[in-house]
Amino acid sequence: MLLPPPSGSERAQALAAKLGCAVGHCPSPSGHLQPALLGSPTSFAATLAEFGARFDDQEKLYLFANWPTMEAALQHVIDQRRAAAP
């Protein structure tokens, strides 16, 4: 279940929106909240995995260890797309 993103995650929200995705929190089995990315990132799923994201089959979203890592992954995808643009 994707919960609303916390205050202070505006940068991650903006980066995700540029990629057609949304961010929020997802409760882990241990009970703590993990940053999560929801959308259709199939074209950049490998990049998310390089940054340590884990796909949750049950919730159908990508989970990250922390917000800075998620932001770095999203920024990297955007930078890659910008560099590949004609």
N, CA, C and O atoms as a GROMACS GRO file, in nm:
protein
  344
    1MET      N    1   0.085  -0.117   0.000
    1MET     CA    2   0.000   0.000   0.000
    1MET      C    3   0.090   0.124   0.000
    1MET      O    4   0.175   0.140   0.087
    2LEU      N    5   0.070   0.209  -0.097
    2LEU     CA    6   0.147   0.333  -0.106
    2LEU      C    7   0.080   0.439  -0.021
    2LEU      O    8  -0.037   0.473  -0.040
    3LEU      N    9   0.156   0.492   0.074
    3LEU     CA   10   0.109   0.600   0.160
    3LEU      C   11   0.162   0.732   0.107
    3LEU      O   12   0.261   0.733   0.034
    4PRO      N   13   0.099   0.844   0.143
    4PRO     CA   14   0.146   0.974   0.094
    4PRO      C   15   0.292   0.999   0.131
    4PRO      O   16   0.339   0.954   0.236
    5PRO      N   17   0.364   1.072   0.046
    5PRO     CA   18   0.504   1.102   0.075
    5PRO      C   19   0.515   1.198   0.194
    5PRO      O   20   0.424   1.277   0.220
    6PRO      N   21   0.626   1.190   0.264
    6PRO     CA   22   0.644   1.278   0.380
    6PRO      C   23   0.682   1.420   0.340
    6PRO      O   24   0.722   1.445   0.226
    7SER      N   25   0.668   1.510   0.433
    7SER     CA   26   0.715   1.646   0.413
    7SER      C   27   0.866   1.640   0.390
    7SER      O   28   0.936   1.563   0.457
    8GLY      N   29   0.915   1.719   0.298
    8GLY     CA   30   1.058   1.720   0.269
    8GLY      C   31   1.095   1.632   0.150
    8GLY      O   32   1.212   1.625   0.113
    9SER      N   33   0.996   1.565   0.091
    9SER     CA   34   1.026   1.479  -0.024
    9SER      C   35   0.986   1.544  -0.156
    9SER      O   36   0.966   1.475  -0.256
   10GLU      N   37   0.973   1.675  -0.156
   10GLU     CA   38   0.927   1.746  -0.274
   10GLU      C   39   1.018   1.726  -0.395
   10GLU      O   40   0.970   1.717  -0.508
   11ARG      N   41   1.150   1.719  -0.372
   11ARG     CA   42   1.242   1.699  -0.484
   11ARG      C   43   1.218   1.563  -0.548
   11ARG      O   44   1.211   1.553  -0.670
   12ALA      N   45   1.205   1.460  -0.468
   12ALA     CA   46   1.177   1.326  -0.521
   12ALA      C   47   1.044   1.325  -0.596
   12ALA      O   48   1.033   1.262  -0.701
   13GLN      N   49   0.945   1.394  -0.543
   13GLN     CA   50   0.815   1.400  -0.609
   13GLN      C   51   0.827   1.466  -0.746
   13GLN      O   52   0.768   1.418  -0.843
   14ALA      N   53   0.902   1.574  -0.754
   14ALA     CA   54   0.918   1.646  -0.880
   14ALA      C   55   0.994   1.562  -0.983
   14ALA      O   56   0.957   1.558  -1.100
   15LEU      N   57   1.100   1.494  -0.939
   15LEU     CA   58   1.176   1.409  -1.030
   15LEU      C   59   1.091   1.294  -1.080
   15LEU      O   60   1.093   1.263  -1.200
   16ALA      N   61   1.016   1.231  -0.992
   16ALA     CA   62   0.930   1.120  -1.031
   16ALA      C   63   0.823   1.166  -1.130
   16ALA      O   64   0.792   1.096  -1.227
   17ALA      N   65   0.767   1.284  -1.106
   17ALA     CA   66   0.663   1.336  -1.195
   17ALA      C   67   0.718   1.356  -1.337
   17ALA      O   68   0.646   1.335  -1.434
   18LYS      N   69   0.844   1.398  -1.349
   18LYS     CA   70   0.905   1.415  -1.481
   18LYS      C   71   0.912   1.283  -1.557
   18LYS      O   72   0.919   1.281  -1.680
   19LEU      N   73   0.911   1.173  -1.482
   19LEU     CA   74   0.920   1.040  -1.543
   19LEU      C   75   0.786   0.969  -1.547
   19LEU      O   76   0.778   0.852  -1.583
   20GLY      N   77   0.680   1.040  -1.510
   20GLY     CA   78   0.546   0.983  -1.513
   20GLY      C   79   0.518   0.888  -1.399
   20GLY      O   80   0.434   0.798  -1.411
   21CYS      N   81   0.587   0.906  -1.288
   21CYS     CA   82   0.571   0.819  -1.171
   21CYS      C   83   0.529   0.901  -1.049
   21CYS      O   84   0.520   1.024  -1.055
   22ALA      N   85   0.504   0.832  -0.941
   22ALA     CA   86   0.469   0.896  -0.814
   22ALA      C   87   0.551   0.831  -0.704
   22ALA      O   88   0.594   0.716  -0.717
   23VAL      N   89   0.572   0.904  -0.597
   23VAL     CA   90   0.646   0.851  -0.483
   23VAL      C   91   0.560   0.855  -0.358
   23VAL      O   92   0.462   0.928  -0.350
   24GLY      N   93   0.599   0.776  -0.262
   24GLY     CA   94   0.530   0.773  -0.134
   24GLY      C   95   0.605   0.681  -0.041
   24GLY      O   96   0.721   0.647  -0.065
   25HIS      N   97   0.540   0.640   0.063
   25HIS     CA   98   0.595   0.546   0.160
   25HIS      C   99   0.521   0.413   0.148
   25HIS      O  100   0.402   0.410   0.115
   26CYS      N  101   0.591   0.306   0.175
   26CYS     CA  102   0.528   0.174   0.179
   26CYS      C  103   0.577   0.105   0.306
   26CYS      O  104   0.698   0.098   0.330
   27PRO      N  105   0.485   0.054   0.388
   27PRO     CA  106   0.528  -0.016   0.509
   27PRO      C  107   0.600  -0.147   0.474
   27PRO      O  108   0.554  -0.224   0.390
   28SER      N  109   0.713  -0.170   0.538
   28SER     CA  110   0.787  -0.295   0.518
   28SER      C  111   0.730  -0.400   0.613
   28SER      O  112   0.655  -0.367   0.705
   29PRO      N  113   0.766  -0.527   0.592
   29PRO     CA  114   0.718  -0.632   0.683
   29PRO      C  115   0.759  -0.607   0.829
   29PRO      O  116   0.690  -0.648   0.922
   30SER      N  117   0.872  -0.538   0.848
   30SER     CA  118   0.917  -0.509   0.984
   30SER      C  119   0.844  -0.390   1.045
   30SER      O  120   0.858  -0.361   1.164
   31GLY      N  121   0.766  -0.320   0.962
   31GLY     CA  122   0.686  -0.210   1.013
   31GLY      C  123   0.739  -0.071   0.985
   31GLY      O  124   0.666   0.027   1.000
   32HIS      N  125   0.866  -0.060   0.943
   32HIS     CA  126   0.915   0.075   0.914
   32HIS      C  127   0.876   0.114   0.772
   32HIS      O  128   0.852   0.028   0.687
   33LEU      N  129   0.869   0.243   0.747
   33LEU     CA  130   0.827   0.295   0.617
   33LEU      C  131   0.947   0.310   0.525
   33LEU      O  132   1.051   0.362   0.564
   34GLN      N  133   0.931   0.263   0.401
   34GLN     CA  134   1.036   0.274   0.302
   34GLN      C  135   0.990   0.365   0.189
   34GLN      O  136   0.873   0.363   0.152
   35PRO      N  137   1.082   0.446   0.133
   35PRO     CA  138   1.048   0.524   0.015
   35PRO      C  139   1.011   0.430  -0.100
   35PRO      O  140   1.077   0.328  -0.121
   36ALA      N  141   0.907   0.465  -0.172
   36ALA     CA  142   0.858   0.379  -0.279
   36ALA      C  143   0.826   0.460  -0.404
   36ALA      O  144   0.786   0.576  -0.397
   37LEU      N  145   0.845   0.396  -0.520
   37LEU     CA  146   0.818   0.456  -0.649
   37LEU      C  147   0.711   0.374  -0.719
   37LEU      O  148   0.723   0.252  -0.732
   38LEU      N  149   0.606   0.441  -0.763
   38LEU     CA  150   0.495   0.376  -0.830
   38LEU      C  151   0.483   0.435  -0.970
   38LEU      O  152   0.493   0.556  -0.987
   39GLY      N  153   0.462   0.350  -1.067
   39GLY     CA  154   0.447   0.395  -1.204
   39GLY      C  155   0.483   0.283  -1.300
   39GLY      O  156   0.471   0.166  -1.266
   40SER      N  157   0.526   0.319  -1.418
   40SER     CA  158   0.568   0.220  -1.518
   40SER      C  159   0.712   0.246  -1.560
   40SER      O  160   0.737   0.293  -1.672
   41PRO      N  161   0.805   0.217  -1.473
   41PRO     CA  162   0.945   0.246  -1.504
   41PRO      C  163   1.017   0.133  -1.577
   41PRO      O  164   1.138   0.117  -1.561
   42THR      N  165   0.946   0.054  -1.658
   42THR     CA  166   1.010  -0.060  -1.724
   42THR      C  167   1.130  -0.018  -1.808
   42THR      O  168   1.227  -0.094  -1.819
   43SER      N  169   1.126   0.098  -1.868
   43SER     CA  170   1.237   0.143  -1.953
   43SER      C  171   1.361   0.179  -1.872
   43SER      O  172   1.470   0.187  -1.928
   44PHE      N  173   1.346   0.201  -1.743
   44PHE     CA  174   1.464   0.233  -1.661
   44PHE      C  175   1.471   0.149  -1.534
   44PHE      O  176   1.534   0.190  -1.436
   45ALA      N  177   1.408   0.032  -1.536
   45ALA     CA  178   1.410  -0.057  -1.420
   45ALA      C  179   1.550  -0.103  -1.385
   45ALA      O  180   1.584  -0.116  -1.267
   46ALA      N  181   1.634  -0.127  -1.485
   46ALA     CA  182   1.771  -0.170  -1.459
   46ALA      C  183   1.849  -0.063  -1.384
   46ALA      O  184   1.930  -0.094  -1.296
   47THR      N  185   1.825   0.063  -1.418
   47THR     CA  186   1.892   0.172  -1.348
   47THR      C  187   1.847   0.179  -1.204
   47THR      O  188   1.929   0.201  -1.114
   48LEU      N  189   1.719   0.160  -1.180
   48LEU     CA  190   1.669   0.160  -1.042
   48LEU      C  191   1.736   0.048  -0.961
   48LEU      O  192   1.774   0.068  -0.846
   49ALA      N  193   1.751  -0.068  -1.023
   49ALA     CA  194   1.817  -0.180  -0.955
   49ALA      C  195   1.962  -0.149  -0.925
   49ALA      O  196   2.014  -0.189  -0.820
   50GLU      N  197   2.029  -0.078  -1.015
   50GLU     CA  198   2.168  -0.038  -0.991
   50GLU      C  199   2.181   0.049  -0.866
   50GLU      O  200   2.284   0.049  -0.800
   51PHE      N  201   2.076   0.123  -0.836
   51PHE     CA  202   2.075   0.209  -0.718
   51PHE      C  203   2.016   0.136  -0.596
   51PHE      O  204   1.989   0.198  -0.493
   52GLY      N  205   1.998   0.006  -0.608
   52GLY     CA  206   1.954  -0.074  -0.495
   52GLY      C  207   1.804  -0.087  -0.477
   52GLY      O  208   1.758  -0.141  -0.377
   53ALA      N  209   1.726  -0.038  -0.573
   53ALA     CA  210   1.580  -0.050  -0.561
   53ALA      C  211   1.540  -0.197  -0.573
   53ALA      O  212   1.601  -0.274  -0.647
   54ARG      N  213   1.438  -0.232  -0.501
   54ARG     CA  214   1.385  -0.368  -0.502
   54ARG      C  215   1.240  -0.362  -0.545
   54ARG      O  216   1.161  -0.286  -0.489
   55PHE      N  217   1.204  -0.444  -0.645
   55PHE     CA  218   1.065  -0.446  -0.690
   55PHE      C  219   0.984  -0.534  -0.596
   55PHE      O  220   1.021  -0.648  -0.569
   56ASP      N  221   0.873  -0.481  -0.549
   56ASP     CA  222   0.782  -0.555  -0.462
   56ASP      C  223   0.669  -0.608  -0.549
   56ASP      O  224   0.584  -0.532  -0.595
   57ASP      N  225   0.670  -0.740  -0.572
   57ASP     CA  226   0.568  -0.802  -0.658
   57ASP      C  227   0.426  -0.784  -0.605
   57ASP      O  228   0.332  -0.766  -0.682
   58GLN      N  229   0.412  -0.789  -0.474
   58GLN     CA  230   0.279  -0.780  -0.414
   58GLN      C  231   0.220  -0.640  -0.432
   58GLN      O  232   0.104  -0.624  -0.470
   59GLU      N  233   0.301  -0.538  -0.405
   59GLU     CA  234   0.253  -0.400  -0.412
   59GLU      C  235   0.271  -0.337  -0.550
   59GLU      O  236   0.213  -0.233  -0.579
   60LYS      N  237   0.353  -0.400  -0.634
   60LYS     CA  238   0.381  -0.351  -0.770
   60LYS      C  239   0.446  -0.212  -0.768
   60LYS      O  240   0.403  -0.121  -0.839
   61LEU      N  241   0.550  -0.199  -0.685
   61LEU     CA  242   0.625  -0.074  -0.678
   61LEU      C  243   0.770  -0.103  -0.643
   61LEU      O  244   0.804  -0.214  -0.601
   62TYR      N  245   0.854  -0.003  -0.661
   62TYR     CA  246   0.996  -0.016  -0.630
   62TYR      C  247   1.023   0.046  -0.494
   62TYR      O  248   0.978   0.157  -0.464
   63LEU      N  249   1.097  -0.027  -0.412
   63LEU     CA  250   1.132   0.020  -0.277
   63LEU      C  251   1.279   0.058  -0.272
   63LEU      O  252   1.364  -0.010  -0.330
   64PHE      N  253   1.307   0.166  -0.201
   64PHE     CA  254   1.443   0.216  -0.186
   64PHE      C  255   1.482   0.218  -0.040
   64PHE      O  256   1.397   0.220   0.049
   65ALA      N  257   1.612   0.216  -0.015
   65ALA     CA  258   1.664   0.217   0.122
   65ALA      C  259   1.636   0.352   0.190
   65ALA      O  260   1.610   0.357   0.310
   66ASN      N  261   1.642   0.461   0.111
   66ASN     CA  262   1.622   0.594   0.169
   66ASN      C  263   1.589   0.694   0.058
   66ASN      O  264   1.602   0.663  -0.061
   67TRP      N  265   1.548   0.811   0.098
   67TRP     CA  266   1.507   0.914   0.002
   67TRP      C  267   1.622   0.966  -0.082
   67TRP      O  268   1.604   0.985  -0.203
   68PRO      N  269   1.741   0.991  -0.025
   68PRO     CA  270   1.851   1.039  -0.111
   68PRO      C  271   1.888   0.941  -0.222
   68PRO      O  272   1.922   0.983  -0.333
   69THR      N  273   1.881   0.812  -0.194
   69THR     CA  274   1.912   0.713  -0.296
   69THR      C  275   1.807   0.716  -0.406
   69THR      O  276   1.840   0.707  -0.524
   70MET      N  277   1.682   0.727  -0.368
   70MET     CA  278   1.575   0.737  -0.468
   70MET      C  279   1.595   0.862  -0.555
   70MET      O  280   1.586   0.854  -0.677
   71GLU      N  281   1.623   0.974  -0.492
   71GLU     CA  282   1.645   1.098  -0.567
   71GLU      C  283   1.761   1.084  -0.664
   71GLU      O  284   1.753   1.128  -0.778
   72ALA      N  285   1.870   1.022  -0.618
   72ALA     CA  286   1.987   1.003  -0.704
   72ALA      C  287   1.953   0.915  -0.824
   72ALA      O  288   1.995   0.944  -0.936
   73ALA      N  289   1.877   0.809  -0.801
   73ALA     CA  290   1.838   0.720  -0.911
   73ALA      C  291   1.751   0.793  -1.013
   73ALA      O  292   1.773   0.782  -1.133
   74LEU      N  293   1.653   0.867  -0.964
   74LEU     CA  294   1.563   0.940  -1.055
   74LEU      C  295   1.639   1.048  -1.132
   74LEU      O  296   1.617   1.066  -1.251
   75GLN      N  297   1.729   1.119  -1.064
   75GLN     CA  298   1.808   1.222  -1.131
   75GLN      C  299   1.898   1.159  -1.238
   75GLN      O  300   1.916   1.216  -1.346
   76HIS      N  301   1.953   1.043  -1.209
   76HIS     CA  302   2.039   0.973  -1.304
   76HIS      C  303   1.960   0.936  -1.430
   76HIS      O  304   2.010   0.953  -1.542
   77VAL      N  305   1.840   0.886  -1.413
   77VAL     CA  306   1.756   0.850  -1.528
   77VAL      C  307   1.727   0.974  -1.612
   77VAL      O  308   1.738   0.970  -1.735
   78ILE      N  309   1.692   1.083  -1.547
   78ILE     CA  310   1.663   1.208  -1.619
   78ILE      C  311   1.787   1.257  -1.693
   78ILE      O  312   1.778   1.299  -1.808
   79ASP      N  313   1.902   1.251  -1.627
   79ASP     CA  314   2.028   1.293  -1.692
   79ASP      C  315   2.061   1.205  -1.814
   79ASP      O  316   2.105   1.256  -1.917
   80GLN      N  317   2.039   1.074  -1.800
   80GLN     CA  318   2.063   0.982  -1.912
   80GLN      C  319   1.973   1.017  -2.031
   80GLN      O  320   2.019   1.020  -2.145
   81ARG      N  321   1.849   1.044  -2.003
   81ARG     CA  322   1.755   1.079  -2.111
   81ARG      C  323   1.793   1.211  -2.176
   81ARG      O  324   1.785   1.225  -2.298
   82ARG      N  325   1.835   1.306  -2.095
   82ARG     CA  326   1.875   1.436  -2.148
   82ARG      C  327   1.998   1.421  -2.239
   82ARG      O  328   2.006   1.483  -2.344
   83ALA      N  329   2.093   1.338  -2.197
   83ALA     CA  330   2.216   1.317  -2.275
   83ALA      C  331   2.187   1.243  -2.405
   83ALA      O  332   2.256   1.264  -2.505
   84ALA      N  333   2.087   1.157  -2.405
   84ALA     CA  334   2.054   1.079  -2.525
   84ALA      C  335   1.965   1.156  -2.623
   84ALA      O  336   1.948   1.115  -2.738
   85ALA      N  337   1.908   1.266  -2.577
   85ALA     CA  338   1.818   1.344  -2.665
   85ALA      C  339   1.899   1.412  -2.774
   85ALA      O  340   2.011   1.457  -2.750
   86PRO      N  341   1.842   1.419  -2.894
   86PRO     CA  342   1.912   1.484  -3.006
   86PRO      C  343   1.927   1.633  -2.988
   86PRO      O  344   1.984   1.700  -3.074
   0.00000   0.00000   0.00000
